[in-house]
Amino acid sequence: MLVSGWGRVYLFSGSVWRRAVEASMMGGVPWGVRTGDILSLARPERVFDIKLTTHGALDPEDGGVLAEAVLSMLEERV
């Protein structure tokens, strides 16, 4: 799971993310969960500071770094 905001991207294991969502569900509905709640409950695998282009898109170099991090995380689990 990738979560982004304020110039950062957080990479979470899907199972860790799911448990944090389950633990913080307000009123039993997953759409009531706030990202800040998850960040306080779950520890990300990695955190990346990112740059955006002048048009607000992800810098291509950062996109490659993120893709490699996700792939290496998946390979570790296989």
One Martini backbone bead per residue (centre of mass of N, CA, C, O) as a GRO file, in nm:
protein
   78
    1MET     BB    1   0.096   0.037   0.024
    2LEU     BB    2   0.036   0.368  -0.086
    3VAL     BB    3   0.109   0.685   0.075
    4SER     BB    4   0.031   1.031   0.023
    5GLY     BB    5   0.191   1.340   0.151
    6TRP     BB    6   0.368   1.616   0.185
    7GLY     BB    7   0.623   1.489   0.016
    8ARG     BB    8   0.526   1.187   0.081
    9VAL     BB    9   0.594   0.828   0.094
   10TYR     BB   10   0.422   0.537   0.204
   11LEU     BB   11   0.523   0.198   0.276
   12PHE     BB   12   0.304  -0.079   0.301
   13SER     BB   13   0.189  -0.347   0.420
   14GLY     BB   14  -0.107  -0.491   0.364
   15SER     BB   15  -0.149  -0.629   0.646
   16VAL     BB   16  -0.087  -0.383   0.817
   17TRP     BB   17  -0.301  -0.199   0.700
   18ARG     BB   18  -0.549  -0.374   0.763
   19ARG     BB   19  -0.514  -0.381   1.073
   20ALA     BB   20  -0.533  -0.073   1.111
   21VAL     BB   21  -0.813  -0.038   0.995
   22GLU     BB   22  -0.960  -0.232   1.185
   23ALA     BB   23  -0.872  -0.075   1.451
   24SER     BB   24  -0.999   0.225   1.332
   25MET     BB   25  -1.289   0.179   1.293
   26MET     BB   26  -1.565   0.388   1.247
   27GLY     BB   27  -1.857   0.230   1.285
   28GLY     BB   28  -1.754  -0.014   1.083
   29VAL     BB   29  -1.619   0.182   0.857
   30PRO     BB   30  -1.361   0.225   0.632
   31TRP     BB   31  -1.441   0.529   0.532
   32GLY     BB   32  -1.379   0.646   0.842
   33VAL     BB   33  -1.084   0.640   0.791
   34ARG     BB   34  -0.778   0.789   0.869
   35THR     BB   35  -0.460   0.827   0.782
   36GLY     BB   36  -0.352   0.931   1.056
   37ASP     BB   37  -0.439   0.676   1.210
   38ILE     BB   38  -0.256   0.480   1.061
   39LEU     BB   39   0.019   0.624   1.119
   40SER     BB   40  -0.015   0.571   1.437
   41LEU     BB   41  -0.035   0.238   1.408
   42ALA     BB   42   0.162   0.213   1.162
   43ARG     BB   43   0.450   0.084   1.011
   44PRO     BB   44   0.648   0.162   0.774
   45GLU     BB   45   0.877   0.031   0.560
   46ARG     BB   46   0.881   0.311   0.395
   47VAL     BB   47   1.025   0.643   0.330
   48PHE     BB   48   0.955   0.914   0.096
   49ASP     BB   49   1.094   1.174  -0.060
   50ILE     BB   50   0.939   1.404  -0.284
   51LYS     BB   51   0.904   1.523  -0.617
   52LEU     BB   52   0.764   1.776  -0.813
   53THR     BB   53   0.658   1.903  -1.073
   54THR     BB   54   0.532   2.193  -1.208
   55HIS     BB   55   0.253   2.005  -1.266
   56GLY     BB   56   0.234   1.782  -1.014
   57ALA     BB   57   0.416   1.557  -1.082
   58LEU     BB   58   0.602   1.291  -1.067
   59ASP     BB   59   0.911   1.231  -1.055
   60PRO     BB   60   1.070   0.997  -1.241
   61GLU     BB   61   1.283   0.910  -1.033
   62ASP     BB   62   1.081   0.852  -0.801
   63GLY     BB   63   0.914   0.639  -0.950
   64GLY     BB   64   1.144   0.431  -0.971
   65VAL     BB   65   1.199   0.400  -0.668
   66LEU     BB   66   0.917   0.301  -0.592
   67ALA     BB   67   0.904   0.054  -0.776
   68GLU     BB   68   1.152  -0.091  -0.655
   69ALA     BB   69   1.044  -0.112  -0.364
   70VAL     BB   70   0.798  -0.285  -0.429
   71LEU     BB   71   0.946  -0.519  -0.567
   72SER     BB   72   1.132  -0.595  -0.327
   73MET     BB   73   0.900  -0.656  -0.133
   74LEU     BB   74   0.775  -0.886  -0.301
   75GLU     BB   75   1.030  -1.068  -0.318
   76GLU     BB   76   1.054  -1.118  -0.007
   77ARG     BB   77   0.762  -1.276   0.003
   78VAL     BB   78   0.844  -1.530  -0.203
   0.00000   0.00000   0.00000
